[in-house]
């Protein structure tokens, strides 16, 4: 999905981290933050990012900044939400 559209670097960095990290608490937290950032009906506290390592906190801050400033297109938001939803559903099997 991210290969099909130009995704923001911050989103790509977080997606690559999650894809490489596997089923870890940090990966799950990143997915929750991303999901809640692009969908108005899902809530997650951004304060939980304080539990992440510094490099991930920086990537999360950049991503949330892009969301808040309206940099993401609706297509990008949809693609990010679809990716997080797939990851979340797959994690139920773990």
Gaussian input, Z-matrix of N, CA and C with variables (Angstrom, degrees):
# hf/3-21g

backbone

0 1
 N
 C     1     B1
 C     2     B2     1     A1
 N     3     B3     2     A2     1     D1
 C     4     B4     3     A3     2     D2
 C     5     B5     4     A4     3     D3
 N     6     B6     5     A5     4     D4
 C     7     B7     6     A6     5     D5
 C     8     B8     7     A7     6     D6
 N     9     B9     8     A8     7     D7
 C    10    B10     9     A9     8     D8
 C    11    B11    10    A10     9     D9
 N    12    B12    11    A11    10    D10
 C    13    B13    12    A12    11    D11
 C    14    B14    13    A13    12    D12
 N    15    B15    14    A14    13    D13
 C    16    B16    15    A15    14    D14
 C    17    B17    16    A16    15    D15
 N    18    B18    17    A17    16    D16
 C    19    B19    18    A18    17    D17
 C    20    B20    19    A19    18    D18
 N    21    B21    20    A20    19    D19
 C    22    B22    21    A21    20    D20
 C    23    B23    22    A22    21    D21
 N    24    B24    23    A23    22    D22
 C    25    B25    24    A24    23    D23
 C    26    B26    25    A25    24    D24
 N    27    B27    26    A26    25    D25
 C    28    B28    27    A27    26    D26
 C    29    B29    28    A28    27    D27
 N    30    B30    29    A29    28    D28
 C    31    B31    30    A30    29    D29
 C    32    B32    31    A31    30    D30
 N    33    B33    32    A32    31    D31
 C    34    B34    33    A33    32    D32
 C    35    B35    34    A34    33    D33
 N    36    B36    35    A35    34    D34
 C    37    B37    36    A36    35    D35
 C    38    B38    37    A37    36    D36
 N    39    B39    38    A38    37    D37
 C    40    B40    39    A39    38    D38
 C    41    B41    40    A40    39    D39
 N    42    B42    41    A41    40    D40
 C    43    B43    42    A42    41    D41
 C    44    B44    43    A43    42    D42
 N    45    B45    44    A44    43    D43
 C    46    B46    45    A45    44    D44
 C    47    B47    46    A46    45    D45
 N    48    B48    47    A47    46    D46
 C    49    B49    48    A48    47    D47
 C    50    B50    49    A49    48    D48
 N    51    B51    50    A50    49    D49
 C    52    B52    51    A51    50    D50
 C    53    B53    52    A52    51    D51
 N    54    B54    53    A53    52    D52
 C    55    B55    54    A54    53    D53
 C    56    B56    55    A55    54    D54
 N    57    B57    56    A56    55    D55
 C    58    B58    57    A57    56    D56
 C    59    B59    58    A58    57    D57
 N    60    B60    59    A59    58    D58
 C    61    B61    60    A60    59    D59
 C    62    B62    61    A61    60    D60
 N    63    B63    62    A62    61    D61
 C    64    B64    63    A63    62    D62
 C    65    B65    64    A64    63    D63
 N    66    B66    65    A65    64    D64
 C    67    B67    66    A66    65    D65
 C    68    B68    67    A67    66    D66
 N    69    B69    68    A68    67    D67
 C    70    B70    69    A69    68    D68
 C    71    B71    70    A70    69    D69
 N    72    B72    71    A71    70    D70
 C    73    B73    72    A72    71    D71
 C    74    B74    73    A73    72    D72
 N    75    B75    74    A74    73    D73
 C    76    B76    75    A75    74    D74
 C    77    B77    76    A76    75    D75
 N    78    B78    77    A77    76    D76
 C    79    B79    78    A78    77    D77
 C    80    B80    79    A79    78    D78
 N    81    B81    80    A80    79    D79
 C    82    B82    81    A81    80    D80
 C    83    B83    82    A82    81    D81
 N    84    B84    83    A83    82    D82
 C    85    B85    84    A84    83    D83
 C    86    B86    85    A85    84    D84
 N    87    B87    86    A86    85    D85
 C    88    B88    87    A87    86    D86
 C    89    B89    88    A88    87    D87
 N    90    B90    89    A89    88    D88
 C    91    B91    90    A90    89    D89
 C    92    B92    91    A91    90    D90
 N    93    B93    92    A92    91    D91
 C    94    B94    93    A93    92    D92
 C    95    B95    94    A94    93    D93
 N    96    B96    95    A95    94    D94
 C    97    B97    96    A96    95    D95
 C    98    B98    97    A97    96    D96
 N    99    B99    98    A98    97    D97
 C   100   B100    99    A99    98    D98
 C   101   B101   100   A100    99    D99
 N   102   B102   101   A101   100   D100
 C   103   B103   102   A102   101   D101
 C   104   B104   103   A103   102   D102
 N   105   B105   104   A104   103   D103
 C   106   B106   105   A105   104   D104
 C   107   B107   106   A106   105   D105
 N   108   B108   107   A107   106   D106
 C   109   B109   108   A108   107   D107
 C   110   B110   109   A109   108   D108
 N   111   B111   110   A110   109   D109
 C   112   B112   111   A111   110   D110
 C   113   B113   112   A112   111   D111
 N   114   B114   113   A113   112   D112
 C   115   B115   114   A114   113   D113
 C   116   B116   115   A115   114   D114
 N   117   B117   116   A116   115   D115
 C   118   B118   117   A117   116   D116
 C   119   B119   118   A118   117   D117
 N   120   B120   119   A119   118   D118
 C   121   B121   120   A120   119   D119
 C   122   B122   121   A121   120   D120
 N   123   B123   122   A122   121   D121
 C   124   B124   123   A123   122   D122
 C   125   B125   124   A124   123   D123
 N   126   B126   125   A125   124   D124
 C   127   B127   126   A126   125   D125
 C   128   B128   127   A127   126   D126
 N   129   B129   128   A128   127   D127
 C   130   B130   129   A129   128   D128
 C   131   B131   130   A130   129   D129
 N   132   B132   131   A131   130   D130
 C   133   B133   132   A132   131   D131
 C   134   B134   133   A133   132   D132
 N   135   B135   134   A134   133   D133
 C   136   B136   135   A135   134   D134
 C   137   B137   136   A136   135   D135
 N   138   B138   137   A137   136   D136
 C   139   B139   138   A138   137   D137
 C   140   B140   139   A139   138   D138
 N   141   B141   140   A140   139   D139
 C   142   B142   141   A141   140   D140
 C   143   B143   142   A142   141   D141
 N   144   B144   143   A143   142   D142
 C   145   B145   144   A144   143   D143
 C   146   B146   145   A145   144   D144
 N   147   B147   146   A146   145   D145
 C   148   B148   147   A147   146   D146
 C   149   B149   148   A148   147   D147
 N   150   B150   149   A149   148   D148
 C   151   B151   150   A150   149   D149
 C   152   B152   151   A151   150   D150
 N   153   B153   152   A152   151   D151
 C   154   B154   153   A153   152   D152
 C   155   B155   154   A154   153   D153
 N   156   B156   155   A155   154   D154
 C   157   B157   156   A156   155   D155
 C   158   B158   157   A157   156   D156
 N   159   B159   158   A158   157   D157
 C   160   B160   159   A159   158   D158
 C   161   B161   160   A160   159   D159
 N   162   B162   161   A161   160   D160
 C   163   B163   162   A162   161   D161
 C   164   B164   163   A163   162   D162
 N   165   B165   164   A164   163   D163
 C   166   B166   165   A165   164   D164
 C   167   B167   166   A166   165   D165
 N   168   B168   167   A167   166   D166
 C   169   B169   168   A168   167   D167
 C   170   B170   169   A169   168   D168
 N   171   B171   170   A170   169   D169
 C   172   B172   171   A171   170   D170
 C   173   B173   172   A172   171   D171
 N   174   B174   173   A173   172   D172
 C   175   B175   174   A174   173   D173
 C   176   B176   175   A175   174   D174
 N   177   B177   176   A176   175   D175
 C   178   B178   177   A177   176   D176
 C   179   B179   178   A178   177   D177
 N   180   B180   179   A179   178   D178
 C   181   B181   180   A180   179   D179
 C   182   B182   181   A181   180   D180
 N   183   B183   182   A182   181   D181
 C   184   B184   183   A183   182   D182
 C   185   B185   184   A184   183   D183
 N   186   B186   185   A185   184   D184
 C   187   B187   186   A186   185   D185
 C   188   B188   187   A187   186   D186
 N   189   B189   188   A188   187   D187
 C   190   B190   189   A189   188   D188
 C   191   B191   190   A190   189   D189
 N   192   B192   191   A191   190   D190
 C   193   B193   192   A192   191   D191
 C   194   B194   193   A193   192   D192
 N   195   B195   194   A194   193   D193
 C   196   B196   195   A195   194   D194
 C   197   B197   196   A196   195   D195
 N   198   B198   197   A197   196   D196
 C   199   B199   198   A198   197   D197
 C   200   B200   199   A199   198   D198
 N   201   B201   200   A200   199   D199
 C   202   B202   201   A201   200   D200
 C   203   B203   202   A202   201   D201
 N   204   B204   203   A203   202   D202
 C   205   B205   204   A204   203   D203
 C   206   B206   205   A205   204   D204
 N   207   B207   206   A206   205   D205
 C   208   B208   207   A207   206   D206
 C   209   B209   208   A208   207   D207
 N   210   B210   209   A209   208   D208
 C   211   B211   210   A210   209   D209
 C   212   B212   211   A211   210   D210
 N   213   B213   212   A212   211   D211
 C   214   B214   213   A213   212   D212
 C   215   B215   214   A214   213   D213
 N   216   B216   215   A215   214   D214
 C   217   B217   216   A216   215   D215
 C   218   B218   217   A217   216   D216
 N   219   B219   218   A218   217   D217
 C   220   B220   219   A219   218   D218
 C   221   B221   220   A220   219   D219
 N   222   B222   221   A221   220   D220
 C   223   B223   222   A222   221   D221
 C   224   B224   223   A223   222   D222
 N   225   B225   224   A224   223   D223
 C   226   B226   225   A225   224   D224
 C   227   B227   226   A226   225   D225
 N   228   B228   227   A227   226   D226
 C   229   B229   228   A228   227   D227
 C   230   B230   229   A229   228   D228
 N   231   B231   230   A230   229   D229
 C   232   B232   231   A231   230   D230
 C   233   B233   232   A232   231   D231
 N   234   B234   233   A233   232   D232
 C   235   B235   234   A234   233   D233
 C   236   B236   235   A235   234   D234
 N   237   B237   236   A236   235   D235
 C   238   B238   237   A237   236   D236
 C   239   B239   238   A238   237   D237
 N   240   B240   239   A239   238   D238
 C   241   B241   240   A240   239   D239
 C   242   B242   241   A241   240   D240
 N   243   B243   242   A242   241   D241
 C   244   B244   243   A243   242   D242
 C   245   B245   244   A244   243   D243
 N   246   B246   245   A245   244   D244
 C   247   B247   246   A246   245   D245
 C   248   B248   247   A247   246   D246
 N   249   B249   248   A248   247   D247
 C   250   B250   249   A249   248   D248
 C   251   B251   250   A250   249   D249
 N   252   B252   251   A251   250   D250
 C   253   B253   252   A252   251   D251
 C   254   B254   253   A253   252   D252
 N   255   B255   254   A254   253   D253
 C   256   B256   255   A255   254   D254
 C   257   B257   256   A256   255   D255
 N   258   B258   257   A257   256   D256
 C   259   B259   258   A258   257   D257
 C   260   B260   259   A259   258   D258
 N   261   B261   260   A260   259   D259
 C   262   B262   261   A261   260   D260
 C   263   B263   262   A262   261   D261
 N   264   B264   263   A263   262   D262
 C   265   B265   264   A264   263   D263
 C   266   B266   265   A265   264   D264
 N   267   B267   266   A266   265   D265
 C   268   B268   267   A267   266   D266
 C   269   B269   268   A268   267   D267
 N   270   B270   269   A269   268   D268
 C   271   B271   270   A270   269   D269
 C   272   B272   271   A271   270   D270
 N   273   B273   272   A272   271   D271
 C   274   B274   273   A273   272   D272
 C   275   B275   274   A274   273   D273
 N   276   B276   275   A275   274   D274
 C   277   B277   276   A276   275   D275
 C   278   B278   277   A277   276   D276
 N   279   B279   278   A278   277   D277
 C   280   B280   279   A279   278   D278
 C   281   B281   280   A280   279   D279

   B1=1.4400
   B2=1.5196
   B3=1.3293
   B4=1.4623
   B5=1.5169
   B6=1.3397
   B7=1.4588
   B8=1.5232
   B9=1.3240
   B10=1.4526
   B11=1.5240
   B12=1.3204
   B13=1.4542
   B14=1.5207
   B15=1.2777
   B16=1.4527
   B17=1.5187
   B18=1.3191
   B19=1.4561
   B20=1.5297
   B21=1.3193
   B22=1.4632
   B23=1.5294
   B24=1.3160
   B25=1.4702
   B26=1.5200
   B27=1.3258
   B28=1.4676
   B29=1.5195
   B30=1.3271
   B31=1.4613
   B32=1.5282
   B33=1.3175
   B34=1.4674
   B35=1.5266
   B36=1.3272
   B37=1.4706
   B38=1.5239
   B39=1.3237
   B40=1.4704
   B41=1.5221
   B42=1.3150
   B43=1.4690
   B44=1.5260
   B45=1.3162
   B46=1.4667
   B47=1.5214
   B48=1.3300
   B49=1.4665
   B50=1.5234
   B51=1.3297
   B52=1.4638
   B53=1.5217
   B54=1.3262
   B55=1.4618
   B56=1.5300
   B57=1.3151
   B58=1.4620
   B59=1.5102
   B60=1.3122
   B61=1.4674
   B62=1.5205
   B63=1.3127
   B64=1.4665
   B65=1.5222
   B66=1.3155
   B67=1.4584
   B68=1.5240
   B69=1.2989
   B70=1.4586
   B71=1.5245
   B72=1.3258
   B73=1.4657
   B74=1.5243
   B75=1.3353
   B76=1.4638
   B77=1.5198
   B78=1.3282
   B79=1.4646
   B80=1.5267
   B81=1.3026
   B82=1.4607
   B83=1.5265
   B84=1.3061
   B85=1.4597
   B86=1.5275
   B87=1.3235
   B88=1.4682
   B89=1.5252
   B90=1.3233
   B91=1.4648
   B92=1.5298
   B93=1.3201
   B94=1.4715
   B95=1.5217
   B96=1.3178
   B97=1.4679
   B98=1.5271
   B99=1.3239
   B100=1.4610
   B101=1.5259
   B102=1.3144
   B103=1.4580
   B104=1.5294
   B105=1.3057
   B106=1.4659
   B107=1.5278
   B108=1.3071
   B109=1.4656
   B110=1.5234
   B111=1.3293
   B112=1.4676
   B113=1.5201
   B114=1.3361
   B115=1.4651
   B116=1.5236
   B117=1.3340
   B118=1.4640
   B119=1.5310
   B120=1.3256
   B121=1.4567
   B122=1.5265
   B123=1.3180
   B124=1.4660
   B125=1.5116
   B126=1.3244
   B127=1.4542
   B128=1.5247
   B129=1.3102
   B130=1.4601
   B131=1.5194
   B132=1.2891
   B133=1.4561
   B134=1.5249
   B135=1.3161
   B136=1.4639
   B137=1.5247
   B138=1.3176
   B139=1.4671
   B140=1.5201
   B141=1.3211
   B142=1.4608
   B143=1.5242
   B144=1.3252
   B145=1.4672
   B146=1.5264
   B147=1.3246
   B148=1.4638
   B149=1.5276
   B150=1.3170
   B151=1.4718
   B152=1.5255
   B153=1.3088
   B154=1.4567
   B155=1.5224
   B156=1.3295
   B157=1.4602
   B158=1.5352
   B159=1.2977
   B160=1.4659
   B161=1.5302
   B162=1.3277
   B163=1.4684
   B164=1.5254
   B165=1.3282
   B166=1.4582
   B167=1.5218
   B168=1.3287
   B169=1.4731
   B170=1.5166
   B171=1.3214
   B172=1.4606
   B173=1.5232
   B174=1.3181
   B175=1.4668
   B176=1.5283
   B177=1.3229
   B178=1.4670
   B179=1.5244
   B180=1.3289
   B181=1.4721
   B182=1.5293
   B183=1.3126
   B184=1.4709
   B185=1.5228
   B186=1.3285
   B187=1.4623
   B188=1.5287
   B189=1.3203
   B190=1.4640
   B191=1.5267
   B192=1.3177
   B193=1.4606
   B194=1.5151
   B195=1.3284
   B196=1.4616
   B197=1.5240
   B198=1.3300
   B199=1.4650
   B200=1.5251
   B201=1.3221
   B202=1.4641
   B203=1.5262
   B204=1.3121
   B205=1.4652
   B206=1.5167
   B207=1.3238
   B208=1.4563
   B209=1.5086
   B210=1.3109
   B211=1.4608
   B212=1.5296
   B213=1.3285
   B214=1.4626
   B215=1.5226
   B216=1.3107
   B217=1.4636
   B218=1.5316
   B219=1.3113
   B220=1.4677
   B221=1.5209
   B222=1.3247
   B223=1.4711
   B224=1.5306
   B225=1.3263
   B226=1.4604
   B227=1.5263
   B228=1.3170
   B229=1.4756
   B230=1.5248
   B231=1.3194
   B232=1.4657
   B233=1.5278
   B234=1.3170
   B235=1.4646
   B236=1.5256
   B237=1.3208
   B238=1.4685
   B239=1.5185
   B240=1.3364
   B241=1.4603
   B242=1.5217
   B243=1.3246
   B244=1.4699
   B245=1.5242
   B246=1.3249
   B247=1.4680
   B248=1.5289
   B249=1.3314
   B250=1.4762
   B251=1.5222
   B252=1.3168
   B253=1.4568
   B254=1.5305
   B255=1.3171
   B256=1.4699
   B257=1.5243
   B258=1.3369
   B259=1.4572
   B260=1.5220
   B261=1.3284
   B262=1.4639
   B263=1.5243
   B264=1.3217
   B265=1.4692
   B266=1.5300
   B267=1.3209
   B268=1.4652
   B269=1.5339
   B270=1.3255
   B271=1.4717
   B272=1.5121
   B273=1.3223
   B274=1.4700
   B275=1.5291
   B276=1.3322
   B277=1.4638
   B278=1.5166
   B279=1.3103
   B280=1.4765
   B281=1.5020
   A1=110.93
   A2=117.53
   A3=117.98
   A4=111.77
   A5=117.19
   A6=119.26
   A7=110.95
   A8=116.77
   A9=121.10
   A10=112.96
   A11=118.22
   A12=119.65
   A13=109.63
   A14=114.97
   A15=120.95
   A16=108.99
   A17=116.55
   A18=121.93
   A19=109.43
   A20=117.61
   A21=120.29
   A22=110.51
   A23=116.35
   A24=120.89
   A25=111.65
   A26=117.20
   A27=119.89
   A28=110.78
   A29=117.52
   A30=120.90
   A31=110.41
   A32=116.68
   A33=120.80
   A34=110.41
   A35=117.22
   A36=120.61
   A37=110.77
   A38=116.85
   A39=119.86
   A40=111.60
   A41=117.16
   A42=120.37
   A43=111.13
   A44=116.20
   A45=119.68
   A46=111.02
   A47=116.73
   A48=119.55
   A49=109.91
   A50=116.89
   A51=120.85
   A52=110.64
   A53=117.36
   A54=120.49
   A55=111.56
   A56=116.46
   A57=120.00
   A58=114.38
   A59=117.05
   A60=121.17
   A61=112.64
   A62=116.74
   A63=118.89
   A64=110.79
   A65=116.31
   A66=121.87
   A67=110.63
   A68=117.59
   A69=122.31
   A70=109.48
   A71=116.10
   A72=120.31
   A73=110.84
   A74=116.48
   A75=119.36
   A76=110.79
   A77=117.11
   A78=120.52
   A79=110.20
   A80=116.66
   A81=120.30
   A82=111.35
   A83=116.48
   A84=121.15
   A85=111.34
   A86=116.56
   A87=120.74
   A88=110.23
   A89=117.25
   A90=121.07
   A91=110.27
   A92=117.10
   A93=120.26
   A94=111.63
   A95=117.03
   A96=120.86
   A97=110.18
   A98=116.96
   A99=120.30
   A100=110.91
   A101=116.31
   A102=120.97
   A103=110.73
   A104=116.83
   A105=119.72
   A106=111.97
   A107=117.21
   A108=120.75
   A109=112.91
   A110=116.21
   A111=118.84
   A112=113.46
   A113=118.00
   A114=120.34
   A115=109.70
   A116=117.02
   A117=120.07
   A118=115.42
   A119=118.51
   A120=121.22
   A121=113.72
   A122=117.43
   A123=121.14
   A124=108.68
   A125=115.39
   A126=120.15
   A127=110.77
   A128=114.14
   A129=122.28
   A130=106.74
   A131=117.02
   A132=120.21
   A133=110.43
   A134=115.67
   A135=120.22
   A136=110.66
   A137=116.52
   A138=120.67
   A139=111.54
   A140=117.88
   A141=120.34
   A142=111.59
   A143=116.75
   A144=119.70
   A145=111.48
   A146=117.22
   A147=120.56
   A148=111.62
   A149=116.59
   A150=121.16
   A151=112.58
   A152=117.44
   A153=121.72
   A154=111.46
   A155=117.32
   A156=120.43
   A157=110.25
   A158=116.30
   A159=122.93
   A160=113.07
   A161=117.90
   A162=119.42
   A163=111.71
   A164=117.57
   A165=120.08
   A166=111.33
   A167=116.97
   A168=119.94
   A169=110.19
   A170=116.90
   A171=121.02
   A172=110.74
   A173=117.19
   A174=120.72
   A175=111.10
   A176=116.88
   A177=120.64
   A178=109.87
   A179=117.28
   A180=120.77
   A181=110.70
   A182=116.91
   A183=120.07
   A184=111.03
   A185=115.24
   A186=119.91
   A187=110.98
   A188=117.34
   A189=120.64
   A190=110.42
   A191=117.26
   A192=120.73
   A193=111.97
   A194=116.38
   A195=120.03
   A196=111.50
   A197=116.04
   A198=119.50
   A199=109.68
   A200=116.86
   A201=121.04
   A202=113.37
   A203=117.46
   A204=120.00
   A205=112.69
   A206=116.80
   A207=120.26
   A208=114.65
   A209=117.18
   A210=121.58
   A211=112.38
   A212=116.72
   A213=120.40
   A214=111.50
   A215=116.08
   A216=120.81
   A217=108.70
   A218=116.18
   A219=119.89
   A220=111.17
   A221=116.47
   A222=120.19
   A223=110.80
   A224=116.82
   A225=120.20
   A226=110.39
   A227=117.14
   A228=120.74
   A229=110.22
   A230=116.00
   A231=120.35
   A232=110.85
   A233=116.89
   A234=120.56
   A235=111.24
   A236=116.58
   A237=120.23
   A238=109.91
   A239=117.42
   A240=119.89
   A241=111.28
   A242=117.26
   A243=120.58
   A244=111.06
   A245=116.07
   A246=120.21
   A247=110.43
   A248=117.38
   A249=119.76
   A250=110.58
   A251=116.61
   A252=120.34
   A253=110.55
   A254=117.33
   A255=121.10
   A256=110.94
   A257=116.25
   A258=120.18
   A259=110.13
   A260=117.18
   A261=120.94
   A262=111.56
   A263=116.72
   A264=119.96
   A265=111.08
   A266=117.07
   A267=120.61
   A268=111.09
   A269=116.54
   A270=119.49
   A271=112.09
   A272=117.51
   A273=120.48
   A274=112.22
   A275=115.84
   A276=120.69
   A277=112.61
   A278=117.17
   A279=120.37
   A280=112.15
   D1=-46.23
   D2=-178.92
   D3=-71.14
   D4=-18.98
   D5=176.63
   D6=-73.71
   D7=-22.66
   D8=-175.20
   D9=-84.10
   D10=-14.87
   D11=179.53
   D12=-141.47
   D13=160.32
   D14=179.75
   D15=-79.28
   D16=102.69
   D17=-179.44
   D18=-92.18
   D19=149.79
   D20=175.98
   D21=-60.87
   D22=146.39
   D23=-179.50
   D24=-56.67
   D25=-36.78
   D26=-178.62
   D27=-64.46
   D28=-40.90
   D29=179.01
   D30=-67.74
   D31=-42.91
   D32=179.13
   D33=-61.72
   D34=-42.38
   D35=179.16
   D36=-60.79
   D37=-43.81
   D38=-179.93
   D39=-69.42
   D40=-40.38
   D41=177.88
   D42=-63.71
   D43=-42.99
   D44=178.19
   D45=-63.22
   D46=-39.98
   D47=177.56
   D48=-60.01
   D49=-50.58
   D50=-177.33
   D51=-61.95
   D52=-44.64
   D53=179.44
   D54=-60.68
   D55=-36.48
   D56=-179.20
   D57=-83.17
   D58=-25.17
   D59=-175.03
   D60=-80.78
   D61=-26.32
   D62=-176.58
   D63=78.56
   D64=-152.14
   D65=-173.13
   D66=-90.29
   D67=73.39
   D68=178.55
   D69=-111.07
   D70=163.33
   D71=177.50
   D72=-62.90
   D73=-38.43
   D74=179.37
   D75=-64.34
   D76=-42.43
   D77=178.89
   D78=-63.49
   D79=-42.54
   D80=179.27
   D81=-62.82
   D82=-40.61
   D83=178.51
   D84=-63.91
   D85=-43.44
   D86=177.58
   D87=-60.75
   D88=-44.32
   D89=179.40
   D90=-61.45
   D91=-43.72
   D92=179.31
   D93=-61.77
   D94=-43.09
   D95=179.66
   D96=-64.83
   D97=-44.36
   D98=179.68
   D99=-63.54
   D100=-44.80
   D101=-178.54
   D102=-61.15
   D103=-46.47
   D104=-178.49
   D105=-71.33
   D106=-22.43
   D107=179.60
   D108=-74.66
   D109=-25.23
   D110=-175.99
   D111=-110.68
   D112=-2.59
   D113=179.93
   D114=-130.85
   D115=123.69
   D116=-174.14
   D117=-68.34
   D118=-18.53
   D119=-177.41
   D120=-92.40
   D121=-1.07
   D122=-178.51
   D123=-114.23
   D124=129.89
   D125=-177.41
   D126=-113.90
   D127=142.20
   D128=175.23
   D129=-156.06
   D130=138.55
   D131=-179.37
   D132=-79.63
   D133=124.59
   D134=177.60
   D135=-66.35
   D136=-20.45
   D137=178.84
   D138=-62.64
   D139=-22.54
   D140=178.77
   D141=-66.53
   D142=-17.30
   D143=177.49
   D144=-63.14
   D145=-18.80
   D146=177.84
   D147=-62.23
   D148=-20.86
   D149=178.94
   D150=-80.47
   D151=-8.45
   D152=-177.12
   D153=-87.57
   D154=155.71
   D155=173.65
   D156=-61.43
   D157=158.06
   D158=-173.92
   D159=-53.44
   D160=-46.50
   D161=-177.67
   D162=-63.29
   D163=-33.33
   D164=177.76
   D165=-74.94
   D166=-38.39
   D167=176.64
   D168=-58.85
   D169=-40.73
   D170=178.91
   D171=-63.95
   D172=-44.34
   D173=178.81
   D174=-64.92
   D175=-40.64
   D176=177.70
   D177=-63.63
   D178=-42.84
   D179=179.97
   D180=-61.44
   D181=-42.33
   D182=178.49
   D183=-63.95
   D184=-44.33
   D185=-179.72
   D186=-62.34
   D187=-50.03
   D188=-179.26
   D189=-63.01
   D190=-36.49
   D191=175.92
   D192=-60.61
   D193=-41.66
   D194=178.13
   D195=-66.95
   D196=-36.77
   D197=177.40
   D198=-65.33
   D199=-47.08
   D200=-176.10
   D201=-67.89
   D202=-29.79
   D203=179.96
   D204=-87.94
   D205=-0.25
   D206=177.21
   D207=77.65
   D208=22.44
   D209=-178.98
   D210=-70.66
   D211=-30.56
   D212=-176.98
   D213=-78.51
   D214=139.13
   D215=174.14
   D216=-80.86
   D217=165.51
   D218=176.45
   D219=-62.02
   D220=-35.75
   D221=178.38
   D222=-65.31
   D223=-40.34
   D224=177.92
   D225=-66.65
   D226=-43.26
   D227=177.39
   D228=-58.20
   D229=-45.09
   D230=179.83
   D231=-62.58
   D232=-44.46
   D233=-179.76
   D234=-63.47
   D235=-41.48
   D236=178.46
   D237=-65.36
   D238=-44.65
   D239=179.08
   D240=-61.96
   D241=-43.63
   D242=179.01
   D243=-60.39
   D244=-42.30
   D245=178.83
   D246=-63.41
   D247=-45.82
   D248=-179.52
   D249=-65.43
   D250=-37.82
   D251=179.85
   D252=-64.48
   D253=-43.48
   D254=177.20
   D255=-61.38
   D256=-43.58
   D257=179.63
   D258=-63.73
   D259=-44.89
   D260=-178.83
   D261=-63.20
   D262=-42.27
   D263=178.94
   D264=-66.22
   D265=-40.42
   D266=178.87
   D267=-66.21
   D268=-31.79
   D269=-179.08
   D270=-67.24
   D271=-21.58
   D272=177.91
   D273=-64.12
   D274=-25.50
   D275=178.87
   D276=-80.61
   D277=-11.89
   D278=-176.57
   D279=-84.11

